[in-house]
Amino acid sequence: MYENFAEFYDVLMTANYAEWIDSVSEYLCGKTGVDLACGTGKFTIGLIKRGFDVVGVDISAEMLAKAYENALREKIKANFIRQDMKDFVPFGKQDFCICMCDGINYISNPAPLFARVSSYLKKGGVFIFDLSTAYRIKQILAGNTFSETNDGITYIWRNNLPQGRRLDMELTFFASDGKGKYIKKEETQTMYIHDENTLTEELKKRGFSVTLKGERLSERKKDTSQRIHFICKKIKE
Ligand SMILES: C[S@@+](CC[C@H](N)C(=O)[O-])C[C@H]1O[C@@H](n2cnc3c(N)ncnc32)[C@H](O)[C@@H]1O
């Protein structure tokens, strides 16, 4: 997963990361934290630039190679660790943990991850993550194909929902070699639908209070929100 997409991720991801990082950082307390499923390091690097001390964790070597390149280009000293976030335990207790842009959708059962995050957060610490909603996955993505061209790269993105909670995504990329030819690369990924009420209950069992936000952190959650944010505070050990 993300073996081939890593090469194109930063070009094709058109989200307003600067605004997103600013809004997340307003909820963070303390200085030291972890960016789970950090990908190409957008949040890790963005938060370091804003004065936080953050370690990025990701399972994909290719995404982390891009993260190192991005940090180097921005002259930022950043540490990235290649590990499954479900197994990751940082050195010492943390002030915050984030997992942004669908990281939790890539995990079939997030409850053990919530327990692990709770175990390494300080009391009063914050855990922030977002989720592609059931509405987005079932009504917008499932059964549909998307295509776009950006900066010499074309993608075709096919989505299939074979079982109730599992979305299989087939991605095909065509990248110009600059000499009139296109190189084709393919990748398959799986995401899972999570019920927000079940996640909220699981988080509460692990000592978190939970506030739900909409597509942006400044917005309320709606029935048609395609993305929601969980702002969780560790209130009990
Ligand atoms: C859509 S990208 C998000 C990257 C980044 N957080 C961002 O905001 O741009 C999802 C990332 O989750 C990572 N990922 C998926 N499953 C993971 C796991 N079990 N442990 C760590 N990383 C994982 C992928 O490698 C990929 O980099």
Ligand as a Chemical Component Dictionary entry (heavy atoms), coordinates in Angstrom:
data_LIG
# 
_chem_comp.id                   LIG 
_chem_comp.type                 NON-POLYMER 
_chem_comp.pdbx_formal_charge   0 
_chem_comp.three_letter_code    LIG 
# 
loop_
_chem_comp_atom.comp_id 
_chem_comp_atom.atom_id 
_chem_comp_atom.alt_atom_id 
_chem_comp_atom.type_symbol 
_chem_comp_atom.charge 
_chem_comp_atom.model_Cartn_x 
_chem_comp_atom.model_Cartn_y 
_chem_comp_atom.model_Cartn_z 
_chem_comp_atom.pdbx_ordinal 
LIG C1  C1  C 0  -4.060 9.248  3.088  1  
LIG S1  S1  S 1  -2.486 9.021  3.751  2  
LIG C2  C2  C 0  -2.417 10.321 4.975  3  
LIG C3  C3  C 0  -1.010 10.824 5.190  4  
LIG C4  C4  C 0  -0.896 12.057 6.083  5  
LIG N1  N1  N 0  -1.415 11.841 7.410  6  
LIG C5  C5  C 0  -1.521 13.278 5.467  7  
LIG O1  O1  O 0  -2.321 13.935 6.138  8  
LIG O2  O2  O -1 -1.197 13.603 4.323  9  
LIG C6  C6  C 0  -2.671 7.597  4.764  10 
LIG C7  C7  C 0  -1.366 7.070  5.340  11 
LIG O3  O3  O 0  -1.670 6.021  6.274  12 
LIG C8  C8  C 0  -0.568 5.140  6.264  13 
LIG N2  N2  N 0  -0.978 3.909  6.955  14 
LIG C9  C9  C 0  -1.994 3.081  6.615  15 
LIG N3  N3  N 0  -2.071 2.070  7.507  16 
LIG C10 C10 C 0  -1.106 2.281  8.434  17 
LIG C11 C11 C 0  -0.692 1.588  9.616  18 
LIG N4  N4  N 0  -1.313 0.478  10.010 19 
LIG N5  N5  N 0  0.347  2.095  10.337 20 
LIG C12 C12 C 0  0.983  3.233  9.934  21 
LIG N6  N6  N 0  0.640  3.914  8.815  22 
LIG C13 C13 C 0  -0.398 3.448  8.078  23 
LIG C14 C14 C 0  -0.254 4.980  4.798  24 
LIG O4  O4  O 0  1.012  4.424  4.557  25 
LIG C15 C15 C 0  -0.389 6.440  4.332  26 
LIG O5  O5  O 0  0.846  7.098  4.389  27 
# 
loop_
_chem_comp_bond.comp_id 
_chem_comp_bond.atom_id_1 
_chem_comp_bond.atom_id_2 
_chem_comp_bond.value_order 
_chem_comp_bond.pdbx_ordinal 
LIG C1  S1  SING 1  
LIG S1  C2  SING 2  
LIG S1  C6  SING 3  
LIG C2  C3  SING 4  
LIG C3  C4  SING 5  
LIG C4  N1  SING 6  
LIG C4  C5  SING 7  
LIG C5  O1  DOUB 8  
LIG C5  O2  SING 9  
LIG C6  C7  SING 10 
LIG C7  O3  SING 11 
LIG C7  C15 SING 12 
LIG O3  C8  SING 13 
LIG C8  N2  SING 14 
LIG C8  C14 SING 15 
LIG N2  C9  SING 16 
LIG N2  C13 SING 17 
LIG C9  N3  DOUB 18 
LIG N3  C10 SING 19 
LIG C10 C11 SING 20 
LIG C10 C13 DOUB 21 
LIG C11 N4  SING 22 
LIG C11 N5  DOUB 23 
LIG N5  C12 SING 24 
LIG C12 N6  DOUB 25 
LIG N6  C13 SING 26 
LIG C14 O4  SING 27 
LIG C14 C15 SING 28 
LIG C15 O5  SING 29 
# 
